[in-house]
Amino acid sequence: MFTFLFIWIVCCLIYSGFLWLRCYTEIKGNNYAIRIEYGDILKKKKCRRVINFDECFTTEVGGNVGDISPTSICGQYLTQNPNIDMQKLIRDSNLVPLQRKSKYNQLTCYQPGSIVPCGDDLLMAFAPLDENGRGGFHSRKEYLECLSKLWEEIDKYFEPRDVCIPLLGAGRTHFESSSGASYSSQELLDIIINSYKLSSCKIKSPYKLRIVVKKNVGISLDKISN
């Protein structure tokens, strides 16, 4: 009896250790492969990285209203790449602005999900801005439309390598809903995965979509279903 109990405890400890040390999980279908992995997207190599900006491709990093937060992925990216000429990149990619202006200072803005290539990186217009310069989505549908556009853009700029994206919306992005509640990181991850599964635009095998998340944002790899 005691031997069985000892073996059971050891097995539980080994399995718990495996779950703690595991740094990624993969989901595979007939025409897609998704890897969800812990890490820092800015340290990923040998892939195309999607870096999300706001809808206006703001490049000013700071603490003022409308600035990019220096601790965000976009803010860190701009700090590491201070010589980016965003307007030139936009012109070179022939990206057409939306007919409407941003609610924030009537700035030129672009369709959420649109991409501007920058070397190996794919800079993306993401959350629309409100009057106070705060990025967010008014509905789940609006967020899904952004993701759908992103998959189309990744397909457009596909190269034979993996594509890494962050957990889009998990930072300072605001989500409005009738209940007043936002989405948890795990819920956002589920939305991204399901959106990609349903999209007709997928990364061609043997390459995959990699969703890079920080280990402290409340994501459990065990709660991801195939």
C-alpha positions in Angstrom: 0.0 0.0 0.0 2.7 2.4 1.0 4.8 1.5 -2.1 1.8 2.3 -4.3 1.2 5.6 -2.6 4.9 6.5 -2.9 4.9 5.7 -6.6 1.7 7.7 -7.1 3.2 10.8 -5.3 6.4 10.5 -7.4 4.5 10.3 -10.6 2.4 13.3 -9.7 5.5 15.3 -8.9 7.1 14.3 -12.2 4.0 15.2 -14.1 3.6 18.6 -12.3 7.3 19.3 -13.1 6.7 18.5 -16.7 3.7 20.9 -16.9 5.7 23.6 -15.2 8.7 23.2 -17.5 6.7 22.8 -20.7 7.2 26.0 -22.8 4.9 25.3 -25.7 2.0 23.3 -27.1 0.9 22.7 -30.7 -2.4 22.4 -32.4 -2.5 20.7 -35.9 -5.2 20.3 -38.5 -5.4 19.2 -42.1 -4.1 22.5 -43.4 -2.7 24.4 -40.4 -0.3 24.2 -37.5 -0.4 26.6 -34.5 2.2 26.7 -31.8 1.4 28.5 -28.5 4.7 29.2 -26.7 5.9 31.2 -23.7 8.5 33.8 -24.5 9.4 37.3 -25.6 8.4 38.0 -29.3 11.1 40.6 -29.6 13.7 37.9 -29.0 12.4 35.4 -31.6 14.6 34.8 -34.6 14.3 33.0 -37.9 10.7 34.0 -38.3 8.5 36.9 -39.4 7.3 38.9 -36.3 4.0 40.8 -36.2 4.4 43.9 -34.1 1.0 45.6 -33.4 0.8 49.4 -33.4 -2.4 51.5 -33.1 -4.6 52.3 -36.1 -2.5 55.4 -36.9 0.9 53.7 -36.7 1.9 56.1 -33.9 5.7 56.0 -33.3 6.0 58.5 -30.4 7.0 56.6 -27.3 6.4 58.2 -23.9 4.0 58.9 -21.1 1.8 61.6 -22.7 -1.7 61.1 -24.0 -1.6 59.3 -27.3 2.0 58.1 -26.9 3.0 54.5 -27.2 3.8 53.0 -23.8 7.5 52.3 -23.5 6.8 49.0 -21.8 4.5 47.7 -24.5 5.8 45.4 -27.3 5.4 48.3 -29.8 7.1 50.7 -27.4 10.1 48.3 -26.9 10.3 47.7 -30.6 10.4 51.4 -31.4 13.0 51.9 -28.7 15.2 49.2 -30.3 14.6 50.6 -33.8 14.7 54.4 -33.4 15.3 55.1 -37.0 12.2 53.6 -38.5 10.6 55.9 -41.1 7.0 54.8 -40.8 5.7 57.2 -43.5 8.2 55.8 -46.0 7.3 52.2 -45.1 3.6 53.0 -45.6 4.2 54.6 -48.9 6.5 51.8 -50.1 3.8 49.2 -49.2 1.1 51.2 -51.0 -1.1 51.0 -47.9 -4.3 53.1 -48.4 -5.7 54.9 -45.4 -9.3 54.7 -44.4 -11.7 57.4 -45.6 -12.6 58.2 -42.0 -10.2 59.9 -39.6 -9.2 58.6 -36.2 -11.4 59.9 -33.3 -8.1 60.9 -31.7 -7.1 64.3 -33.2 -8.6 63.4 -36.6 -5.4 61.6 -37.5 -4.9 59.5 -40.6 -5.7 55.9 -39.8 -5.7 52.5 -41.4 -7.8 49.4 -41.4 -7.1 47.3 -38.3 -5.2 44.2 -39.3 -3.4 45.9 -42.2 0.3 45.3 -42.4 3.4 47.3 -43.4 6.5 45.2 -44.0 9.7 46.3 -42.3 12.6 43.9 -43.2 11.6 40.6 -41.5 9.0 42.2 -39.4 5.4 42.9 -40.2 4.1 46.1 -38.6 0.3 46.0 -38.0 -2.3 48.6 -37.6 -4.3 47.3 -34.6 -6.7 49.0 -32.2 -8.8 52.0 -33.2 -8.2 55.1 -30.9 -10.9 56.9 -29.0 -11.0 60.7 -28.3 -8.5 60.3 -25.5 -6.0 58.3 -27.5 -6.9 55.0 -25.9 -6.9 51.9 -28.1 -9.7 49.5 -28.1 -12.5 47.6 -29.9 -16.2 48.3 -29.6 -17.3 44.7 -30.1 -16.1 41.1 -30.5 -17.1 41.4 -34.2 -14.7 44.4 -34.7 -11.9 42.4 -33.1 -12.6 39.4 -35.3 -12.6 41.6 -38.4 -9.2 42.8 -37.4 -7.9 39.2 -37.0 -9.5 38.2 -40.4 -7.7 41.0 -42.1 -4.4 40.0 -40.4 -4.6 36.5 -41.7 -5.2 37.9 -45.2 -2.2 40.2 -44.9 0.1 37.4 -43.6 -0.9 35.3 -46.6 -0.1 38.3 -48.8 3.4 38.7 -47.4 4.1 35.1 -46.8 7.7 33.9 -47.0 8.9 30.4 -46.3 9.3 30.7 -42.5 7.1 30.7 -39.4 5.1 33.8 -38.4 5.1 34.9 -34.8 2.4 37.1 -33.3 1.9 38.4 -29.8 -1.3 37.8 -27.7 -3.1 40.6 -29.5 -5.2 42.7 -27.1 -3.7 41.4 -23.9 -1.9 44.7 -23.1 -3.6 48.1 -22.7 -6.2 47.4 -25.4 -9.7 48.2 -24.2 -12.7 46.0 -25.1 -16.3 47.3 -24.8 -19.1 45.0 -24.2 -22.7 45.1 -23.0 -21.7 43.5 -19.7 -18.9 45.9 -19.2 -16.4 43.0 -18.8 -13.2 42.6 -20.8 -11.7 39.4 -22.1 -9.1 37.4 -20.1 -5.9 36.4 -21.7 -7.1 32.8 -22.1 -10.3 34.0 -23.8 -8.3 36.2 -26.2 -6.1 33.3 -27.0 -9.1 31.1 -27.8 -10.6 33.7 -30.0 -7.3 34.1 -32.0 -6.9 30.3 -32.4 -10.5 29.8 -33.5 -10.3 32.8 -35.9 -7.2 31.3 -37.6 -8.8 27.8 -37.8 -11.8 29.2 -39.6 -9.8 31.5 -42.0 -9.2 30.4 -45.6 -5.8 32.1 -45.4 -3.2 30.0 -43.6 0.5 29.7 -43.5 1.7 27.0 -45.8 3.2 23.8 -44.4 5.8 23.0 -43.0 5.7 26.5 -41.5 3.3 27.5 -38.7 1.6 30.4 -36.9 3.3 30.9 -33.5 1.5 32.8 -30.8 4.1 34.1 -28.3 2.8 34.8 -24.8 4.5 35.9 -21.6 4.4 33.3 -18.9 2.9 35.8 -16.4 -0.2 36.8 -18.4 -2.5 34.1 -17.1 -2.2 31.6 -20.0 -2.4 27.9 -19.2 -1.2 25.6 -22.0 -3.3 22.8 -20.4 -6.5 24.8 -21.1 -5.9 25.0 -24.8 -8.1 22.5 -26.7 -7.3 20.9 -30.0 
